[in-house]
Amino acid sequence: MKTLSKVYNGLIFAFLYAPIVVLIVFSFNSTSSRVKWSGFSLRWYEKLFGNAEILDCLKVTLEIALLSALIATVIGVLSALGIFAMNGKLRKAFLAVNNIPMVNPEIVTGISLMLLFVFVYRSVGLLQPGFTTLLIAHITFNIPYVILQVMPKLRQLDPRLYEAALDLGCPPTRAFCKVVLPEIVPGVLTGALMAFTMSLDDFVISYFNSGSSAQTLSVLIYNMTKKPITPEINALSTLMFGSIMVLLLVINIRQIKDMGQKANRS
């Protein structure tokens, strides 16, 4: 049974990752053929970095990912602190509400945000589809992931430490920075990395809220597939896949270290 289980799992992973491996391999092909290997070359990467449209979209993607991760982390930490301070039933209710955006289909979130922005724009002339609406949309779907990472760290925190700092004359803000924040930093960093990764990887919500003035790489790749495909897409997809893999590895390593520290304390 163990052998069959290993074979079964191997076939599943092969089915999932074989197309990605083919994409990566043919991003280094010297010709535009997608079925015949003609030799190793960095030609398509050179053309990729010489494409002004792709570089502009890359800039927008990184700006949106960094800003949304930063803002969502700040809002998420403050929200987690507020939820943690609530009583049991109210806390459970807010956590349930927080989980809804994560299980809600992205197309529902994307369309609902688009309708909201269109309503505001037509009503008061604000939030024209573009960079601002794209940033707000990414912040919106990133906040629940930050809260989800920070809440377990707050549960592990001994509340008597904060109270002791206050009793010793430490102002609330300084007590938070000196006592609470160092204890929840691993959760904050993990939440920020996850928010950055989710923003970098998003397509559906970006597609409905980007407008014509600000496009992310995922939206650009989708639009490029409507035309004859060039291996530049392979090179671009390879770089995106590699970046996301690195970020996921960092997140997993941090989580493993946190679990090890927790086990050592117990």
N, C-alpha and C positions, 0 to 999 in steps of 0.2 A: 504493500500500500504506500509506503514512503517513497519508493522509486516512482510509482505512478503519479504520486502527488508532485514530486519534483519535475517530472516530465510535463505534467499538466501546467504547472506554474511557469516552466520554461517556455512552453508554447504560447501562453498568454502574453508574457513579456516580449517574446519575439514578435508577436502580432502587433503589439502596441508600439514597439520601438523600431521595428524594421523600416517603416516609411521615413522616420526621422534620420536613421543611419544613411539611407539612400540619399536623402536631401543633403546631408552634410557632405557625403562623398562627392556628389555631383556638383557641389558648390566649388570644388577644386578642379573640375574638369576643364580642359583647355578649349573645348568647343561648346556650342550651345545645345548639343545633343543631350537628351534626358534619358537615353537608353544605352548609349555606346560610350565607353570610357576611351578618351583619346590622349590622355596624359595629364600629369599634374601641372597646375597653373594657378597663380593668384590673380588672374586676369579679371575675374568678376568682382573680386574684392576691391581692386583698383578702380574699376568702373563704378562700384558702389560708392566709394568715398569721393568720387569725382562728380556724383550726381547731387546737384544743389537742392533739388526737391526733397530727396531722401534725408539729406543732412538737416534741412529745415524741420522736417517732421521728427527727426531724432532729437533735435534741440527742444522742440515742444514736448515730446514724450518725457524727456529727462526733467524738464522744468516742472511739468505737471506731477510727475512721480515724486520728486523731491519736496515740492511745496505741499502737495496733498498729504504726504507721509508726515511732514513736520507739523502741519496744522491739525491733522487728525490725531496725532500722538498727544498734542497738548490738550485738545478737547476730550479725547478718550480718557486720559489720565484724570482730568478733573471730573468727568462723568463717573468714572469708576470709584473715585473717592466719595462722590455724592451717593451713589448707589450702595456702597459699602456701609455708609453711615445710616442707612434706612433700617427699619425693623424687618423681621423675617419675611412676612407675607408681601410687603411692599417691594422688598428687594427682589423676591422671586418674580413678581409681576414685571418689574423693570428689566430683569435679565431675560425674561421670556420675550418681551417687546424688542430687546436688543438682538435676539437671535433671529427675528423675523427677516430682516434684510439679508442675512446670510443664507437662508433656505429659500427665500423668495426668488423666482426665476429672474435672471438679469434683464430679460427683455421687458418684464413688467416694471422693474425699477427704472430702466432707461426711458421707456415711453412716458411713465408718470412724471419723471423729472423734466423731460422735454416739454410736456404739456404745461407744467408749472412755469417753466421759463418763458414759454410762448405767451401764457396768460399775463405774466408780470410785464413782459415787453410790450404787449399790446395795450395794457392798462395804464402803465405809468412810464413807458419808454425805457425801462431799465432791463438789464440782463439779455442783451441781444446775443443770440447764439454765437459762441466763439470761445476764446481762451478762458474767460471768467466763468461761463456756464460749465465748461469742461472741468475746470478746477473744483467748482462747488460740487459737481456730480461725483468726482473721485473722492473728495473729502467725505461726502455723505456715505458712500459704501465702504470706506476704510475705517470709520470710527468704531463700528461694532467689533472689528477684529482686534483693535487696540484694547478695547474694554475687556474682551475675552482673554487677552494675555495678561492684563494687569490685575484682574480680580483674584486669581489664585495667589499672587504674591501678597495682596492685601490680607487674604485669609490666613496666610502663614505668619503675618506680622503680629507681634505681641503688642496690643494696644496700651499696655502699662508703660512701655518705653516712651511713647509720646506724652502720656500723662506725667511721667516722671520728669521729662524735660521741661514741661510747663510748670510743674511744682518747683523746679530749681531756678525759675525765673527766666527761662528762655522764651522769647516771643513766639507766637504760633507759627509765623512764616519761617523763622529760623529753625524752630523745632522740626517743622516738616522737612526742610532742606537737609538738616543734620541727622535726623533719626529715621523718618519715613522713606524719603527719596532713595537713600543708599540701599535700603532693603528691597525696593521694588524696581530698581534700575534694570535688572535682567529682564523682567517682564516688559518694561518700557521699551528697551532696545529690541526685544523680539517682536513686539507689536509694531514698532516703527519699520523694521525690516520687512515684516509681513505686509504692512500697508504699502511700502514701496514696491514690493513684488506684485501685489494684486493690481496696483495702478499700472505698472509696467506691462502686465499681461492682459489687461482688460481690452475688450473689443466692442461688445454689444452696447454697453452704456456710453462709451466714447462715440460710437457711430451715431447715436441719436442726439448727442448733446455737443458735438464738436463744431457744427456749423461749417462754413467754407473757409473761414479765416484761420482756423487752428485744427490741424489734423495730427493724430498720433500715428506711430508706425504701423500699428495693427490695422487702422482704417486705410492707410496708404496701401498696404499689401493687398487688402481686399479690393481696392479700386484698381490695382495693377493687374489683378487676375481677370479683369474684364477685357483686357487687351492681350495680344500674344505675349506669353510669359517668357521672360529672359532669366538666365541663371542668376541675375542680380538678386532676385527674390530668394533664391537658395542661400546666397551669401548673407543676406540680411536676416533671414530666418535662423541661420546657423548662429549668428552673433547674438540674436535675441534669446535663443534656446540656451546658449552657453552662459549668458548673463543671469538668466533666471535660475539655472542649475547651480551656479555659484552662490547666489543669494539663498536658495533653499538649503544648500549644504551648510551655510553659515547659521541659518536659523535652527536646523536640526542639531548641529554641534552645540549651540548655546543651550538648547533644551536638554540635551544629554548631560551637559555639565551641571545645569541646574538640578536635574534629577539626582546626579551623583552627590552634589552638595547637600541636598535635602536628605538623602539616605545617610550621609555621614553625620548630620546633625541628630537624626533620630537614633 
